[in-house]
Amino acid sequence: QQLALTFEMAAEASRNQPLREFLQSRRAELQAKLIDRLTASGMDPKTAKRMFAELDLLGAISSGAVIQSLASPKTTVLQNIQAMFRSIARSTRKRSDG
């Protein structure tokens, strides 16, 4: 149910600019609060911003894995995420070897 609601919200936000702007402003507030908390706990602002960006990318990757799982009944979300991380690890090893 939660997943379906998330996709419905994304679809509506893509059609509804005021809703999209509201979601974007809330996300910016969340980013600012998280960065403030991280810096208050001793992390430097540059690292805190990088950490937020990495968390944001992980969320995007996870969303993609869910969509892929819905489109392909042969794989689960977990299988897609595991395959994705294996692919990233292979790519990282290739770059460090080369």
Secondary structure, 3 states (H helix, E strand, C coil): CHHHHHHHHHHHHHHCHHHHHHHHHHHHHHHHHHHHHHHHCCCCHHHHHHHHHHHHHHHHHHHHHHHHHHHCCCCCHHHHHHHHHHHHHHHHHHHHHC
